[in-house]
Amino acid sequence: MQLLPSKLEKLTEILNRTDRWSPAVAKTAANFADISVSEYEHLIQYLIESGGDLPLGILMCVCGVNNIRLDPHVLAEALKIAEPMIDFAFGN
């Protein structure tokens, strides 16, 4: 299922406003809880094509929080573009 352009923009805006720390990502993840895996993948493709490395990095964290299992090819492409999050860690 593909996302409508208005929903893509809305979700991208949420990702752009998300700070790079666990509580903020957890809050964003809750907002993404009702999105299907195919919609996540469509959003990832959109961010790759638009050069959105910062929101893509946050989205990868959101996928982790929400236990989203992406298609390996989509994941590999996303990880080539996503801003590295080496200073980001979730508490246990």
N, CA, C and O atoms as CSV, one atom per row, in Angstrom:
chain,resi,resn,atom,element,x,y,z
A,1,MET,N,N,0.842,-1.178,0.000
A,1,MET,CA,C,0.000,0.000,0.000
A,1,MET,C,C,0.889,1.244,0.000
A,1,MET,O,O,1.837,1.346,0.779
A,2,GLN,N,N,0.570,2.173,-0.876
A,2,GLN,CA,C,1.340,3.408,-0.935
A,2,GLN,C,C,0.631,4.505,-0.151
A,2,GLN,O,O,-0.595,4.542,-0.046
A,3,LEU,N,N,1.439,5.377,0.384
A,3,LEU,CA,C,0.914,6.511,1.144
A,3,LEU,C,C,0.545,7.639,0.199
A,3,LEU,O,O,1.211,7.855,-0.813
A,4,LEU,N,N,-0.502,8.345,0.526
A,4,LEU,CA,C,-0.875,9.533,-0.242
A,4,LEU,C,C,0.171,10.615,-0.025
A,4,LEU,O,O,0.786,10.676,1.040
A,5,PRO,N,N,0.384,11.478,-1.027
A,5,PRO,CA,C,1.389,12.543,-0.869
A,5,PRO,C,C,1.189,13.385,0.392
A,5,PRO,O,O,2.167,13.778,1.029
A,6,SER,N,N,-0.051,13.665,0.757
A,6,SER,CA,C,-0.287,14.471,1.963
A,6,SER,C,C,0.158,13.730,3.222
A,6,SER,O,O,0.684,14.342,4.151
A,7,LYS,N,N,-0.054,12.406,3.254
A,7,LYS,CA,C,0.372,11.627,4.423
A,7,LYS,C,C,1.894,11.499,4.449
A,7,LYS,O,O,2.497,11.538,5.522
A,8,LEU,N,N,2.526,11.347,3.274
A,8,LEU,CA,C,3.994,11.321,3.204
A,8,LEU,C,C,4.575,12.595,3.791
A,8,LEU,O,O,5.521,12.550,4.577
A,9,GLU,N,N,4.013,13.720,3.411
A,9,GLU,CA,C,4.492,15.011,3.907
A,9,GLU,C,C,4.272,15.127,5.408
A,9,GLU,O,O,5.145,15.614,6.126
A,10,LYS,N,N,3.119,14.685,5.887
A,10,LYS,CA,C,2.818,14.761,7.320
A,10,LYS,C,C,3.804,13.910,8.124
A,10,LYS,O,O,4.342,14.365,9.134
A,11,LEU,N,N,4.040,12.674,7.675
A,11,LEU,CA,C,4.956,11.794,8.389
A,11,LEU,C,C,6.390,12.313,8.331
A,11,LEU,O,O,7.127,12.221,9.312
A,12,THR,N,N,6.782,12.856,7.187
A,12,THR,CA,C,8.118,13.438,7.056
A,12,THR,C,C,8.275,14.619,7.996
A,12,THR,O,O,9.333,14.793,8.600
A,13,GLU,N,N,7.244,15.425,8.125
A,13,GLU,CA,C,7.274,16.567,9.044
A,13,GLU,C,C,7.461,16.088,10.485
A,13,GLU,O,O,8.240,16.670,11.240
A,14,ILE,N,N,6.744,15.026,10.863
A,14,ILE,CA,C,6.886,14.470,12.214
A,14,ILE,C,C,8.325,14.012,12.435
A,14,ILE,O,O,8.913,14.289,13.481
A,15,LEU,N,N,8.890,13.315,11.458
A,15,LEU,CA,C,10.273,12.841,11.579
A,15,LEU,C,C,11.248,14.007,11.678
A,15,LEU,O,O,12.199,13.953,12.458
A,16,ASN,N,N,11.025,15.053,10.902
A,16,ASN,CA,C,11.908,16.228,10.930
A,16,ASN,C,C,11.865,16.946,12.274
A,16,ASN,O,O,12.855,17.552,12.682
A,17,ARG,N,N,10.731,16.885,12.965
A,17,ARG,CA,C,10.590,17.555,14.264
A,17,ARG,C,C,11.069,16.690,15.430
A,17,ARG,O,O,11.170,17.174,16.558
A,18,THR,N,N,11.359,15.432,15.171
A,18,THR,CA,C,11.755,14.514,16.238
A,18,THR,C,C,13.203,14.746,16.628
A,18,THR,O,O,14.103,14.678,15.791
A,19,ASP,N,N,13.417,15.019,17.903
A,19,ASP,CA,C,14.776,15.171,18.419
A,19,ASP,C,C,15.454,13.815,18.484
A,19,ASP,O,O,14.802,12.770,18.516
A,20,ARG,N,N,16.756,13.858,18.503
A,20,ARG,CA,C,17.563,12.647,18.484
A,20,ARG,C,C,17.851,12.170,19.913
A,20,ARG,O,O,18.993,12.210,20.371
A,21,TRP,N,N,16.816,11.724,20.602
A,21,TRP,CA,C,16.996,11.121,21.919
A,21,TRP,C,C,15.833,10.170,22.156
A,21,TRP,O,O,14.751,10.348,21.597
A,22,SER,N,N,16.060,9.170,22.979
A,22,SER,CA,C,15.134,8.054,23.138
A,22,SER,C,C,13.688,8.452,23.422
A,22,SER,O,O,12.795,7.928,22.755
A,23,PRO,N,N,13.399,9.351,24.375
A,23,PRO,CA,C,11.995,9.688,24.635
A,23,PRO,C,C,11.290,10.300,23.420
A,23,PRO,O,O,10.115,10.023,23.179
A,24,ALA,N,N,11.997,11.122,22.663
A,24,ALA,CA,C,11.382,11.731,21.482
A,24,ALA,C,C,11.111,10.682,20.406
A,24,ALA,O,O,10.054,10.699,19.775
A,25,VAL,N,N,12.056,9.772,20.197
A,25,VAL,CA,C,11.865,8.713,19.209
A,25,VAL,C,C,10.742,7.780,19.651
A,25,VAL,O,O,9.947,7.337,18.822
A,26,ALA,N,N,10.666,7.482,20.929
A,26,ALA,CA,C,9.597,6.622,21.437
A,26,ALA,C,C,8.231,7.258,21.210
A,26,ALA,O,O,7.274,6.567,20.861
A,27,LYS,N,N,8.136,8.565,21.404
A,27,LYS,CA,C,6.875,9.276,21.166
A,27,LYS,C,C,6.516,9.231,19.679
A,27,LYS,O,O,5.361,8.996,19.327
A,28,THR,N,N,7.490,9.453,18.820
A,28,THR,CA,C,7.242,9.383,17.381
A,28,THR,C,C,6.851,7.965,16.988
A,28,THR,O,O,5.949,7.773,16.172
A,29,ALA,N,N,7.520,6.972,17.561
A,29,ALA,CA,C,7.202,5.576,17.255
A,29,ALA,C,C,5.743,5.267,17.579
A,29,ALA,O,O,5.089,4.525,16.846
A,30,ALA,N,N,5.236,5.826,18.659
A,30,ALA,CA,C,3.830,5.618,19.014
A,30,ALA,C,C,2.916,6.192,17.940
A,30,ALA,O,O,1.861,5.623,17.659
A,31,ASN,N,N,3.309,7.315,17.337
A,31,ASN,CA,C,2.518,7.912,16.260
A,31,ASN,C,C,2.561,7.082,14.981
A,31,ASN,O,O,1.678,7.205,14.133
A,32,PHE,N,N,3.585,6.236,14.837
A,32,PHE,CA,C,3.755,5.415,13.644
A,32,PHE,C,C,3.262,3.985,13.861
A,32,PHE,O,O,3.424,3.143,12.978
A,33,ALA,N,N,2.672,3.698,14.999
A,33,ALA,CA,C,2.301,2.327,15.354
A,33,ALA,C,C,1.267,1.712,14.413
A,33,ALA,O,O,1.252,0.494,14.240
A,34,ASP,N,N,0.417,2.509,13.811
A,34,ASP,CA,C,-0.650,1.963,12.964
A,34,ASP,C,C,-0.278,1.917,11.482
A,34,ASP,O,O,-1.138,1.676,10.634
A,35,ILE,N,N,0.989,2.146,11.168
A,35,ILE,CA,C,1.440,2.152,9.781
A,35,ILE,C,C,1.913,0.744,9.414
A,35,ILE,O,O,2.636,0.103,10.177
A,36,SER,N,N,1.500,0.275,8.244
A,36,SER,CA,C,1.887,-1.070,7.793
A,36,SER,C,C,3.347,-1.085,7.335
A,36,SER,O,O,3.938,-0.037,7.072
A,37,VAL,N,N,3.911,-2.275,7.245
A,37,VAL,CA,C,5.292,-2.420,6.791
A,37,VAL,C,C,5.452,-1.845,5.383
A,37,VAL,O,O,6.444,-1.174,5.098
A,38,SER,N,N,4.490,-2.101,4.510
A,38,SER,CA,C,4.586,-1.568,3.144
A,38,SER,C,C,4.552,-0.042,3.141
A,38,SER,O,O,5.191,0.587,2.297
A,39,GLU,N,N,3.813,0.558,4.075
A,39,GLU,CA,C,3.799,2.015,4.169
A,39,GLU,C,C,5.134,2.544,4.688
A,39,GLU,O,O,5.618,3.574,4.219
A,40,TYR,N,N,5.731,1.842,5.655
A,40,TYR,CA,C,7.080,2.208,6.108
A,40,TYR,C,C,8.037,2.170,4.921
A,40,TYR,O,O,8.821,3.096,4.719
A,41,GLU,N,N,7.970,1.101,4.143
A,41,GLU,CA,C,8.869,0.949,3.012
A,41,GLU,C,C,8.650,2.022,1.954
A,41,GLU,O,O,9.608,2.499,1.346
A,42,HIS,N,N,7.413,2.399,1.735
A,42,HIS,CA,C,7.115,3.486,0.797
A,42,HIS,C,C,7.687,4.803,1.307
A,42,HIS,O,O,8.259,5.572,0.535
A,43,LEU,N,N,7.538,5.065,2.592
A,43,LEU,CA,C,8.100,6.273,3.192
A,43,LEU,C,C,9.623,6.261,3.097
A,43,LEU,O,O,10.236,7.293,2.824
A,44,ILE,N,N,10.226,5.116,3.319
A,44,ILE,CA,C,11.683,5.001,3.196
A,44,ILE,C,C,12.119,5.339,1.784
A,44,ILE,O,O,13.063,6.105,1.593
A,45,GLN,N,N,11.438,4.773,0.785
A,45,GLN,CA,C,11.782,5.063,-0.614
A,45,GLN,C,C,11.641,6.556,-0.913
A,45,GLN,O,O,12.478,7.141,-1.600
A,46,TYR,N,N,10.590,7.155,-0.399
A,46,TYR,CA,C,10.364,8.590,-0.583
A,46,TYR,C,C,11.523,9.392,0.016
A,46,TYR,O,O,12.030,10.317,-0.619
A,47,LEU,N,N,11.939,9.042,1.226
A,47,LEU,CA,C,13.035,9.764,1.884
A,47,LEU,C,C,14.359,9.541,1.166
A,47,LEU,O,O,15.176,10.458,1.085
A,48,ILE,N,N,14.584,8.343,0.646
A,48,ILE,CA,C,15.801,8.077,-0.127
A,48,ILE,C,C,15.826,8.958,-1.369
A,48,ILE,O,O,16.836,9.596,-1.667
A,49,GLU,N,N,14.716,8.989,-2.088
A,49,GLU,CA,C,14.634,9.759,-3.329
A,49,GLU,C,C,14.726,11.262,-3.090
A,49,GLU,O,O,15.237,11.994,-3.938
A,50,SER,N,N,14.240,11.724,-1.950
A,50,SER,CA,C,14.262,13.161,-1.662
A,50,SER,C,C,15.521,13.588,-0.918
A,50,SER,O,O,15.693,14.773,-0.630
A,51,GLY,N,N,16.404,12.641,-0.603
A,51,GLY,CA,C,17.645,12.970,0.097
A,51,GLY,C,C,17.461,13.292,1.560
A,51,GLY,O,O,18.241,14.050,2.136
A,52,GLY,N,N,16.442,12.726,2.164
A,52,GLY,CA,C,16.147,13.002,3.571
A,52,GLY,C,C,16.927,12.117,4.519
A,52,GLY,O,O,16.358,11.227,5.151
A,53,ASP,N,N,18.234,12.352,4.623
A,53,ASP,CA,C,19.053,11.486,5.470
A,53,ASP,C,C,18.742,11.642,6.958
A,53,ASP,O,O,18.765,10.656,7.694
A,54,LEU,N,N,18.453,12.856,7.413
A,54,LEU,CA,C,18.146,13.051,8.841
A,54,LEU,C,C,16.830,12.374,9.233
A,54,LEU,O,O,16.814,11.599,10.189
A,55,PRO,N,N,15.723,12.641,8.523
A,55,PRO,CA,C,14.486,11.950,8.902
A,55,PRO,C,C,14.564,10.442,8.673
A,55,PRO,O,O,13.907,9.675,9.377
A,56,LEU,N,N,15.361,10.014,7.697
A,56,LEU,CA,C,15.513,8.584,7.453
A,56,LEU,C,C,16.227,7.908,8.625
A,56,LEU,O,O,15.879,6.789,9.000
A,57,GLY,N,N,17.213,8.575,9.197
A,57,GLY,CA,C,17.890,8.045,10.383
A,57,GLY,C,C,16.935,7.885,11.549
A,57,GLY,O,O,16.973,6.881,12.259
A,58,ILE,N,N,16.083,8.872,11.744
A,58,ILE,CA,C,15.076,8.789,12.810
A,58,ILE,C,C,14.093,7.665,12.502
A,58,ILE,O,O,13.713,6.906,13.394
A,59,LEU,N,N,13.682,7.558,11.242
A,59,LEU,CA,C,12.734,6.504,10.867
A,59,LEU,C,C,13.321,5.119,11.102
A,59,LEU,O,O,12.589,4.206,11.485
A,60,MET,N,N,14.606,4.940,10.885
A,60,MET,CA,C,15.233,3.645,11.157
A,60,MET,C,C,15.138,3.316,12.650
A,60,MET,O,O,14.929,2.161,13.019
A,61,CYS,N,N,15.291,4.320,13.499
A,61,CYS,CA,C,15.129,4.114,14.946
A,61,CYS,C,C,13.680,3.791,15.282
A,61,CYS,O,O,13.414,2.924,16.114
A,62,VAL,N,N,12.740,4.484,14.638
A,62,VAL,CA,C,11.315,4.219,14.841
A,62,VAL,C,C,10.997,2.775,14.451
A,62,VAL,O,O,10.255,2.090,15.155
A,63,CYS,N,N,11.556,2.312,13.334
A,63,CYS,CA,C,11.359,0.917,12.921
A,63,CYS,C,C,11.853,-0.037,14.003
A,63,CYS,O,O,11.202,-1.040,14.293
A,64,GLY,N,N,12.996,0.272,14.594
A,64,GLY,CA,C,13.525,-0.562,15.663
A,64,GLY,C,C,12.616,-0.598,16.875
A,64,GLY,O,O,12.360,-1.665,17.434
A,65,VAL,N,N,12.125,0.570,17.285
A,65,VAL,CA,C,11.234,0.642,18.446
A,65,VAL,C,C,9.946,-0.140,18.191
A,65,VAL,O,O,9.440,-0.823,19.080
A,66,ASN,N,N,9.422,-0.032,16.967
A,66,ASN,CA,C,8.149,-0.686,16.631
A,66,ASN,C,C,8.321,-2.107,16.093
A,66,ASN,O,O,7.358,-2.718,15.629
A,67,ASN,N,N,9.553,-2.634,16.155
A,67,ASN,CA,C,9.834,-4.007,15.702
A,67,ASN,C,C,9.366,-4.262,14.273
A,67,ASN,O,O,8.758,-5.293,13.982
A,68,ILE,N,N,9.654,-3.321,13.392
A,68,ILE,CA,C,9.289,-3.439,11.978
A,68,ILE,C,C,10.369,-4.231,11.255
A,68,ILE,O,O,11.553,-3.904,11.340
A,69,ARG,N,N,9.961,-5.258,10.556
A,69,ARG,CA,C,10.891,-6.095,9.778
A,69,ARG,C,C,10.769,-5.702,8.312
A,69,ARG,O,O,9.825,-6.078,7.617
A,70,LEU,N,N,11.751,-4.939,7.872
A,70,LEU,CA,C,11.749,-4.433,6.504
A,70,LEU,C,C,12.290,-5.470,5.533
A,70,LEU,O,O,13.042,-6.368,5.911
A,71,ASP,N,N,11.891,-5.327,4.273
A,71,ASP,CA,C,12.486,-6.117,3.212
A,71,ASP,C,C,13.988,-5.838,3.244
A,71,ASP,O,O,14.385,-4.674,3.314
A,72,PRO,N,N,14.832,-6.865,3.195
A,72,PRO,CA,C,16.283,-6.654,3.300
A,72,PRO,C,C,16.851,-5.686,2.259
A,72,PRO,O,O,17.799,-4.955,2.546
A,73,HIS,N,N,16.279,-5.679,1.061
A,73,HIS,CA,C,16.761,-4.766,0.021
A,73,HIS,C,C,16.427,-3.313,0.365
A,73,HIS,O,O,17.244,-2.416,0.153
A,74,VAL,N,N,15.240,-3.090,0.889
A,74,VAL,CA,C,14.841,-1.743,1.306
A,74,VAL,C,C,15.724,-1.289,2.464
A,74,VAL,O,O,16.198,-0.152,2.479
A,75,LEU,N,N,15.944,-2.171,3.428
A,75,LEU,CA,C,16.788,-1.844,4.569
A,75,LEU,C,C,18.203,-1.490,4.124
A,75,LEU,O,O,18.777,-0.510,4.599
A,76,ALA,N,N,18.761,-2.278,3.220
A,76,ALA,CA,C,20.119,-2.021,2.739
A,76,ALA,C,C,20.210,-0.660,2.057
A,76,ALA,O,O,21.171,0.077,2.276
A,77,GLU,N,N,19.235,-0.326,1.243
A,77,GLU,CA,C,19.229,0.980,0.574
A,77,GLU,C,C,19.094,2.110,1.589
A,77,GLU,O,O,19.753,3.143,1.465
A,78,ALA,N,N,18.241,1.914,2.592
A,78,ALA,CA,C,18.041,2.941,3.611
A,78,ALA,C,C,19.322,3.189,4.392
A,78,ALA,O,O,19.666,4.336,4.682
A,79,LEU,N,N,20.027,2.120,4.732
A,79,LEU,CA,C,21.233,2.262,5.537
A,79,LEU,C,C,22.372,2.921,4.767
A,79,LEU,O,O,23.306,3.438,5.381
A,80,LYS,N,N,22.315,2.914,3.442
A,80,LYS,CA,C,23.310,3.623,2.635
A,80,LYS,C,C,23.124,5.130,2.735
A,80,LYS,O,O,24.083,5.889,2.593
A,81,ILE,N,N,21.892,5.562,2.978
A,81,ILE,CA,C,21.534,6.981,2.945
A,81,ILE,C,C,21.369,7.578,4.337
A,81,ILE,O,O,21.732,8.733,4.560
A,82,ALA,N,N,20.830,6.813,5.269
A,82,ALA,CA,C,20.479,7.338,6.593
A,82,ALA,C,C,21.687,7.936,7.292
A,82,ALA,O,O,22.793,7.396,7.242
A,83,GLU,N,N,21.451,9.042,7.933
A,83,GLU,CA,C,22.497,9.676,8.730
A,83,GLU,C,C,22.930,8.701,9.826
A,83,GLU,O,O,22.076,8.141,10.514
A,84,PRO,N,N,24.220,8.489,10.000
A,84,PRO,CA,C,24.671,7.571,11.051
A,84,PRO,C,C,24.194,8.028,12.434
A,84,PRO,O,O,24.235,9.217,12.752
A,85,MET,N,N,23.753,7.097,13.228
A,85,MET,CA,C,23.238,7.400,14.564
A,85,MET,C,C,24.147,6.776,15.621
A,85,MET,O,O,23.660,6.127,16.547
A,86,ILE,N,N,25.448,6.963,15.495
A,86,ILE,CA,C,26.381,6.293,16.391
A,86,ILE,C,C,26.318,6.791,17.825
A,86,ILE,O,O,26.774,6.105,18.740
A,87,ASP,N,N,25.756,7.982,18.030
A,87,ASP,CA,C,25.691,8.506,19.383
A,87,ASP,C,C,24.318,8.320,20.015
A,87,ASP,O,O,24.012,8.956,21.024
A,88,PHE,N,N,23.500,7.470,19.446
A,88,PHE,CA,C,22.124,7.282,19.870
A,88,PHE,C,C,21.976,5.893,20.484
A,88,PHE,O,O,22.353,4.899,19.863
A,89,ALA,N,N,21.443,5.817,21.670
A,89,ALA,CA,C,21.259,4.510,22.298
A,89,ALA,C,C,19.960,4.494,23.095
A,89,ALA,O,O,19.591,5.485,23.726
A,90,PHE,N,N,19.290,3.378,23.057
A,90,PHE,CA,C,18.079,3.181,23.837
A,90,PHE,C,C,18.442,2.500,25.148
A,90,PHE,O,O,19.295,1.613,25.181
A,91,GLY,N,N,17.805,2.912,26.202
A,91,GLY,CA,C,17.991,2.245,27.483
A,91,GLY,C,C,17.238,0.940,27.494
A,91,GLY,O,O,16.286,0.768,26.733
A,92,ASN,N,N,17.637,0.033,28.326
A,92,ASN,CA,C,16.952,-1.267,28.397
A,92,ASN,C,C,15.798,-1.227,29.353
A,92,ASN,O,O,15.112,-2.233,29.534
